[in-house]
């Protein structure tokens, strides 16, 4: 039971990263809704990476102060966004785009800034 308690704050960000990886491995997630689908997915990406920052911040603040945890969470998340886009270059029907890293990073930056201001 002690192992589960120790892993508890670390499990959610790792789980979300696994979900992101699995979704990125899908050849096509297009809903067929055109521009609405494109814009909607960009907002979802920003929110998804904002959530990842929050989850990493929650875990990292168990080992450092909240401001450093926010910075660390942001850096981990941006690195993961870049690696996710690189991963997509190997998936048929997908491509890795620097603009998508920027969109993901924007969501991450907003979350990190809000968390850093919180304390």
N, C-alpha and C positions, 0 to 999 in steps of 0.2 A: 504494500500500500504506500510506503514511503516513496518508491520510485514514481508512482503515478502522481503523487503530490508534487514532486520535484519537476516532473515533465509538464505538469498542467499548463503553466503559462506559455510554454514553448510549443506545445502541440498545435494550437490553432493557427499560428502563422505558417507552420510547416504543412498543415492540412490544406490551407488555402493555396499555398504554392503548388501543391500536388494537383488540386482542382484546376488551377490556371494551366499547368502543364498538360493535363489531359484534354482540356478544351482546345488548347493550341495545337494539339496533335490531330484534331479533326480536320479533314480536308476542306470542309465548307460549312460555315455556320450561318450563311446568308438566309434570311427569312423571306426574301423576295419582295420586301417592302421598299426597295429603292433607296432614295435619299433619307427617308425616315429611319430605315434600318441602319444606314451608315452613321448618321448623327447619333442615333440611340446607342449604338454599340460604342461609340467614342465616349459618351457620357458614362456608360456602364464601366468601361475600362478605367476611366478616371476614378470613379467611385470604388471600384474593386481594388485599385492600388492605394487609394486613401485608406480603405479598410485594412489592407496589408500593413501599412505604416502603423495604424493603431494597434494591430495585433503584435507587431514586433516591438513597439514602444511598451506595451503592457508586459511583454516578456523581459525586455532589456532593463526596465526600471527595477527589476528584482536584483540586478547586479550593478547598477550605476544610478546616478541622479537623473531625474526626469528630463532635463534639458539635453544631456548627453544621450539619453535613451531616444529622444526624438530625432537627434542628428543621426545616430546609428541606424534607427529604423528607416529613416529617409535614404541613407546610403545603401542599405541592404535592398530596399525596395527598388531603387533606381537600377542597381546592378541586376536584380532579377528581371526587371522590365527589359533591359538590354539583352539579357540571355534568352528571354522568352521570344523576342523578335528574331534572334539568331536561330533559335530552335525552329521557328516557323519556316525558315529558308529551306529546311529539310523535309517539309510536309508538302505533299502534292496538293496543288490548288491554293497554297498559302504563300505569303511572302513576308519577309521581315522589312519593316519600314521605320526609318529614323523618326518620322513624324509620330508614329504610334508610341515610341519611347518617350517623346516629348509630352504627349497627351497623358500617358501613364504617370510620368514624372510630375506633371502639373497637379494631378490629383494627390500624389504623394506629398508634394510641397505644401499644398493647402493644409492637409492633415497634419504634417509635421509642424508647420507654423502655429496652427491652433493648439497643438499639444505642448509646444515649447512655451507659448504664452500662458498656458493654463497654470503653470507653477511659478 
